[in-house]
């Protein structure tokens, strides 16, 4: 339960680290970024550190601000021991270059101001990107407070935005690249979430000694196979006699979800296979349009599901599909949805190349196909539907890998050690 923060809640032991955490996206918004931020912060708070999150009012990805937050510049609460300050942003359901810039820049301005004016003493600022402007807000606040600045890079921006066609204005690209370089230079440490991103940072001139690797992962205690929940979901959706191939996550540009719809079209005669899309995003209406045009009956689109319900939905799936576009920039990606599926003992069909593909093959936790190849994806799903014992074994191995190497608790321990190291050097 959330509650208003009493001033006394900020009295902490002298040994605790006081962390000001900047992230544009945070629950109740649903997504990998939001979940990672919340779980990292909650773990640090449980360890006795004081964590305050500066984020936006909920609106992503719909662009619609709930009625509760309309007309407010800010709201401050205590959630699971973490102080959360939500700020007004210029949100819009219309997604184009101008609306995105207003969205990003409004958060940057509000967050930078809040970071400077917020009462209380802090020891370190941690900012996670993209958007890159989150880092700018964090850096401005760190300079004003004269405390260390740690910058997390979950995606190379603007490089990925250019690759996806989201950003093509030369002046905007040049300005973003200058800001990116400034953030790398002024950060005490730069945290990458994959080896590929870390290597690219070093190529860009960031000293290797300044970088750290804290990968994506999953809360392996919360994400686990639950037969009762699986039966409940299948019963509610009428999927008890189906082989369910699920995509769960944002319906965005990076995933190339048109390929999945084409795959469903290839398998339209297989009445035993059903595709389940769970989530929202800017591409969803287009995907629905393709489904209607092709008159596909083997695809079902569900709305966004609260994160606490996702283990049940994943448990109901016979395989999880994790797709990425066939772009060089994504060869260094490790999607969180891969680890959440594994944590629920689900085999994965990975439609991607690079670091994620190497991991799935090493763990033997699923099948890897060429990205944006609907025929290869259809063949992989056919194989798993016909070899269910093999699929279950893949899911079991995936669970072992998630627990051993990619648990959120272990990642949060790494973050705690990193912040302690930063503090020792100041």
C-alpha positions in Angstrom: 0.0 0.0 0.0 1.1 3.5 -0.7 0.9 6.3 1.8 2.0 9.9 2.2 5.6 10.3 3.4 6.1 11.8 6.8 9.2 13.9 7.2 10.4 11.5 9.9 10.5 8.7 7.4 13.7 10.3 6.0 15.7 9.9 9.2 18.2 7.2 8.4 21.3 5.6 10.0 24.5 7.4 9.4 25.9 4.5 7.4 23.1 4.3 4.9 23.5 5.7 1.4 21.0 8.4 0.4 20.1 7.8 -3.3 18.2 10.1 -5.6 17.0 7.8 -8.4 15.9 9.4 -11.7 13.7 7.3 -14.1 11.0 8.6 -16.4 9.1 5.4 -16.2 7.9 3.7 -13.0 5.0 1.6 -11.7 2.0 1.6 -11.8 3.1 1.9 -15.5 3.9 -1.6 -16.8 7.1 -2.6 -18.5 10.6 -3.9 -18.1 12.1 -0.4 -17.3 9.5 0.2 -14.6 9.9 -3.2 -13.0 13.7 -3.0 -13.0 13.6 0.4 -11.3 11.0 -0.5 -8.7 12.7 -3.8 -7.7 16.2 -2.3 -7.6 14.9 0.6 -5.4 12.9 -1.7 -3.1 15.8 -4.0 -2.5 18.1 -1.0 -1.7 15.4 0.3 0.7 15.2 -3.1 2.4 18.9 -3.0 2.9 18.6 0.2 4.9 19.4 2.8 2.2 17.2 5.8 1.7 15.9 5.9 -1.9 13.9 8.7 -3.5 12.6 8.2 -7.0 11.9 11.1 -9.3 9.5 10.0 -12.1 6.5 11.1 -14.2 2.8 10.8 -13.5 1.6 7.5 -15.0 0.8 7.8 -18.7 3.1 5.5 -20.7 2.6 4.1 -23.3 -1.0 5.4 -23.9 -0.1 9.0 -23.4 -3.2 9.5 -21.2 -2.8 10.8 -17.7 -5.3 9.2 -15.2 -7.9 11.6 -13.7 -6.4 11.3 -10.3 -3.2 13.1 -11.4 -4.7 15.7 -13.7 -4.2 19.2 -12.6 -1.4 18.3 -10.2 2.2 19.3 -10.6 3.5 16.6 -8.3 2.5 13.9 -5.9 4.8 12.4 -3.2 4.3 9.0 -1.6 6.1 6.2 0.2 5.8 2.9 -1.6 7.5 -0.3 -0.3 9.9 1.9 1.7 10.8 4.0 -1.4 10.0 7.7 -1.6 8.3 8.3 -5.0 7.9 11.8 -6.4 5.7 11.9 -9.5 5.8 14.9 -11.7 3.6 16.4 -14.3 4.7 15.8 -17.9 3.4 16.9 -21.3 1.8 13.6 -22.3 -0.2 13.0 -25.5 -1.8 10.0 -27.2 -0.3 11.3 -30.5 3.2 10.0 -31.0 5.3 12.0 -33.4 8.7 13.8 -33.1 7.2 17.0 -31.6 5.0 15.3 -29.1 7.8 13.0 -28.0 10.2 16.0 -27.5 7.6 17.8 -25.4 7.1 14.7 -23.4 10.9 14.1 -22.8 11.8 17.7 -22.3 8.9 18.4 -19.8 10.1 15.6 -17.7 13.7 16.8 -17.9 12.8 20.3 -16.8 10.5 19.2 -14.0 12.9 16.5 -12.8 16.0 18.8 -12.8 14.1 21.4 -10.8 12.8 18.8 -8.3 16.3 17.3 -8.0 17.7 20.7 -7.1 14.9 21.9 -4.8 14.0 18.7 -3.0 14.6 18.9 0.7 17.0 16.7 2.4 20.6 15.6 1.9 21.6 13.0 -0.7 24.9 11.2 -1.3 24.6 10.0 -5.0 22.4 10.5 -8.0 21.5 7.5 -10.2 19.8 8.2 -13.6 18.6 5.5 -16.0 18.1 6.0 -19.7 16.7 6.1 -22.3 15.3 8.7 -22.6 18.6 10.4 -22.7 17.1 13.5 -21.1 16.7 11.6 -17.8 20.5 11.7 -17.6 20.5 15.4 -18.2 18.1 16.0 -15.3 20.2 13.8 -13.1 23.5 15.5 -14.1 22.1 19.0 -13.5 20.9 17.9 -10.0 24.2 16.3 -9.2 26.2 19.4 -10.2 23.9 21.6 -8.1 24.2 19.3 -5.1 27.9 18.6 -5.7 27.4 14.8 -5.4 28.4 11.9 -7.6 26.4 11.1 -10.7 25.9 7.5 -11.9 24.5 6.9 -15.4 22.7 3.7 -16.4 22.5 2.9 -20.2 19.7 0.4 -21.0 19.7 1.3 -24.7 22.2 3.2 -26.8 20.4 6.5 -27.6 20.2 8.3 -30.0 21.8 5.4 -32.0 18.8 3.1 -31.6 16.3 5.9 -32.2 18.0 6.7 -35.5 18.1 3.0 -36.5 14.3 2.7 -35.9 13.5 5.9 -37.8 12.2 7.7 -34.7 14.9 10.4 -35.0 16.1 11.7 -38.4 16.6 15.4 -37.8 20.3 16.1 -38.2 20.5 18.9 -35.8 18.5 16.9 -33.2 20.8 13.9 -33.7 23.9 16.1 -33.3 22.6 17.7 -30.2 21.7 14.3 -28.7 25.1 12.9 -29.4 26.8 15.9 -27.7 24.5 15.4 -24.7 25.3 11.6 -24.7 29.1 12.3 -24.7 28.7 14.9 -21.9 26.8 12.4 -19.7 29.4 9.7 -20.2 32.3 12.1 -19.4 30.7 13.6 -16.3 29.4 10.4 -14.8 31.4 8.8 -12.0 30.4 5.4 -13.3 28.5 4.3 -16.4 26.3 1.2 -16.0 25.5 -1.0 -19.0 22.8 -3.7 -19.0 24.5 -5.9 -21.7 28.1 -6.8 -22.7 27.3 -5.4 -26.1 26.3 -2.0 -24.8 29.4 -2.0 -22.5 31.7 -2.8 -25.5 30.1 0.0 -27.5 30.6 2.5 -24.7 34.3 1.6 -24.6 34.4 2.0 -28.4 32.9 5.4 -27.9 35.8 6.4 -25.6 34.4 5.6 -22.2 37.2 4.2 -20.1 36.6 0.5 -19.4 37.4 1.0 -15.8 34.6 3.5 -15.6 32.0 1.1 -16.9 30.0 -1.6 -15.0 27.7 -4.4 -16.1 24.4 -5.0 -14.3 22.3 -7.0 -16.7 18.5 -7.3 -17.1 16.9 -10.1 -15.2 13.8 -11.2 -13.3 12.4 -11.5 -9.8 12.7 -15.2 -9.6 10.7 -15.4 -6.4 7.7 -13.7 -7.9 8.1 -15.1 -11.5 7.8 -18.9 -11.3 5.5 -21.4 -12.8 2.1 -21.6 -11.1 -0.2 -24.4 -12.3 -3.3 -23.0 -10.5 -2.9 -19.6 -12.1 -2.2 -21.2 -15.5 -5.4 -23.1 -15.3 -7.3 -20.1 -14.2 -6.0 -18.0 -17.1 -6.6 -20.7 -19.7 -10.1 -21.3 -18.4 -10.9 -17.6 -18.5 -9.6 -17.3 -22.1 -10.8 -20.6 -23.3 -7.3 -21.9 -24.1 -7.3 -25.3 -22.4 -7.0 -27.2 -25.6 -4.5 -24.9 -27.3 -0.8 -24.6 -27.7 -0.3 -21.0 -26.7 2.5 -18.9 -28.2 2.6 -15.6 -26.2 4.2 -12.2 -26.7 4.0 -10.1 -23.6 5.4 -6.6 -23.6 5.2 -3.2 -25.3 3.9 -3.2 -28.8 6.6 -0.9 -30.1 8.9 -0.3 -33.0 11.9 -2.3 -31.7 10.0 -5.6 -31.7 8.9 -6.0 -35.3 5.6 -7.5 -34.2 4.3 -7.5 -37.8 6.5 -10.6 -38.2 4.5 -12.4 -35.5 1.2 -11.6 -37.3 2.7 -12.9 -40.5 3.7 -16.0 -38.6 0.1 -16.5 -37.4 -1.0 -16.2 -41.0 1.3 -19.0 -42.0 -0.1 -21.1 -39.2 -3.7 -20.2 -39.7 -4.7 -23.7 -40.5 -3.3 -25.1 -37.2 -6.4 -24.9 -35.0 -4.4 -26.2 -32.1 -2.0 -23.2 -32.0 -3.1 -19.7 -30.8 -1.1 -16.5 -30.6 -1.7 -14.3 -27.5 -0.5 -10.7 -27.5 -0.5 -9.1 -24.1 0.2 -5.3 -23.7 -0.1 -1.9 -25.3 2.0 0.4 -27.4 2.2 2.6 -30.5 2.0 -0.3 -33.0 -1.0 -2.1 -31.5 -3.7 -0.4 -33.6 -1.7 -1.2 -36.8 -1.3 -4.8 -35.7 -5.0 -5.1 -35.1 -5.6 -3.7 -38.5 -3.4 -6.4 -40.1 -5.2 -9.0 -38.2 -8.6 -7.8 -39.4 -7.4 -7.5 -43.0 -6.1 -11.0 -43.0 -9.1 -12.3 -41.1 -7.0 -14.2 -38.6 -8.8 -16.1 -35.9 -5.7 -17.5 -34.3 -4.5 -14.3 -32.7 -5.9 -12.7 -29.6 -4.9 -9.2 -28.3 -5.2 -8.6 -24.6 -4.8 -5.2 -22.8 -1.9 -4.5 -20.5 -1.7 -6.8 -17.5 -0.5 -5.6 -14.0 3.0 -7.0 -13.3 1.7 -9.0 -10.3 -0.5 -11.0 -12.7 2.1 -11.6 -15.4 3.5 -14.9 -13.8 0.0 -16.4 -14.2 -0.2 -15.4 -17.8 3.3 -16.6 -18.6 2.5 -19.9 -16.8 -0.5 -20.3 -19.2 1.8 -20.0 -22.2 3.4 -23.1 -23.9 6.2 -20.9 -25.2 7.1 -17.2 -25.0 8.1 -15.3 -28.1 10.9 -12.7 -27.7 11.3 -10.8 -31.0 13.6 -7.9 -32.0 14.1 -6.1 -35.3 16.9 -7.1 -37.5 19.1 -4.1 -36.7 22.7 -4.0 -35.7 22.0 -1.9 -32.6 19.9 -4.8 -31.1 22.7 -7.4 -31.4 23.8 -6.3 -27.9 20.3 -6.5 -26.4 19.1 -8.8 -23.5 15.3 -8.3 -23.2 13.9 -8.6 -19.7 10.9 -10.6 -21.1 13.4 -13.4 -21.9 14.3 -13.8 -18.2 10.7 -13.5 -16.9 9.7 -16.3 -19.3 12.5 -18.5 -18.1 11.8 -17.7 -14.5 8.3 -19.2 -15.2 9.9 -22.3 -16.7 8.7 -21.3 -20.2 10.7 -22.2 -23.3 11.5 -19.2 -25.4 11.4 -18.7 -29.2 13.9 -15.9 -29.7 13.6 -14.0 -33.0 16.8 -12.0 -32.6 20.5 -12.1 -33.3 23.6 -11.4 -31.2 24.0 -11.5 -27.4 20.5 -12.8 -26.6 20.8 -15.5 -29.3 24.1 -16.7 -27.9 22.6 -16.8 -24.4 19.6 -18.9 -25.4 21.7 -21.4 -27.2 24.2 -21.6 -24.3 21.4 -22.2 -21.8 19.5 -24.5 -24.1 16.4 -22.6 -23.0 14.6 -22.4 -26.3 14.9 -22.0 -30.0 16.6 -19.2 -31.9 15.5 -18.0 -35.4 16.6 -15.3 -37.7 14.9 -12.0 -36.8 12.0 -10.8 -38.9 11.7 -14.2 -40.6 8.0 -15.4 -40.2 8.6 -18.8 -41.9 11.5 -19.6 -39.5 9.4 -18.5 -36.6 6.4 -20.6 -37.7 8.7 -23.7 -38.0 10.0 -23.2 -34.5 6.5 -22.9 -33.0 5.4 -26.0 -35.0 8.4 -27.9 -33.5 7.6 -27.0 -29.9 3.9 -27.8 -30.4 4.9 -31.3 -31.7 7.6 -31.9 -29.0 6.1 -30.8 -25.8 8.4 -32.8 -23.5 11.4 -31.2 -25.2 9.8 -27.8 -24.7 9.2 -28.4 -21.0 12.8 -29.4 -20.6 13.9 -26.2 -22.3 11.8 -24.3 -19.8 13.3 -26.1 -16.9 16.8 -25.3 -18.0 15.8 -21.7 -18.6 14.5 -21.5 -15.0 17.9 -22.8 -13.7 19.8 -20.1 -15.7 17.5 -17.3 -14.5 17.9 -18.3 -10.9 21.7 -18.8 -11.1 22.7 -15.9 -13.2 19.9 -13.4 -13.7 17.9 -13.0 -10.4 17.0 -9.4 -9.6 18.3 -9.7 -6.1 21.8 -10.5 -7.3 21.7 -7.6 -9.7 20.6 -5.3 -6.9 23.5 -6.5 -4.8 25.8 -5.5 -7.6 24.2 -2.1 -7.7 24.6 -1.7 -3.9 28.3 -2.6 -4.2 28.8 -0.2 -7.1 27.2 2.7 -5.2 29.2 1.9 -2.1 32.4 2.0 -4.2 31.4 5.4 -5.7 30.9 6.8 -2.1 34.3 5.5 -1.0 36.0 7.5 -3.8 34.3 10.8 -2.8 
